[in-house]
Amino acid sequence: MDPARPNEPEPSDPLNPERADHAIIETIEIATEGEDCDECVRKLRPVLMKISGVQDVIVDLERERVIVKFDARKTHAPDLHDAILKSGYKPAPEAE
């Protein structure tokens, strides 16, 4: 188990989403900091869309959050957070 991802299931676990024979679609809202213009949307959305399993990304500037729809068999929330950080933005503890 990766200590940075303590909630990630073990690959051998029969209930592990990656062992399912169909897509397991999840939606997550991630609060962000520093994203307050259309330019931010143009930069952040493509970065997240490149991640395997991500199906849709909605950047909500007003509420300062990103809504990501993804296949849990192919990616995990920490991967989405990492991508946001690498793009120059910062996941926030909560949106204002």
Order of alpha helices (4+ residues) and beta strands (2+ residues): beta-alpha-beta-beta-alpha-beta
